[in-house]
Amino acid sequence: MESKGDEIISINVIIADRPYPLKVERKEEENIRIAAKKLNEKIKEFQLKYDAKDKQDYLAMSALMYTVDAVKNDVDNKEEMIKLEDRITRLHKSLA
């Protein structure tokens, strides 16, 4: 049985002045709207800085920036996990 948060709803988000109808879980709606808002803000930022021929260029630059950030965070998180695992291993050995 589906809980209320798992309910699929239809929403529309606007990205780069284009509407995108989506079917999403109700519990994800807010995150999707926030992400679309942040993406539109990044697109506007690029529009102010650069002279591109169409919004597709700004959208591509924005997507690249967010992807670079995500990759960097993944690498940082992996490095932190390795450090934490090493500390746990050393602690475990010292207790044995």
Order of alpha helices (4+ residues) and beta strands (2+ residues): beta-beta-alpha-alpha
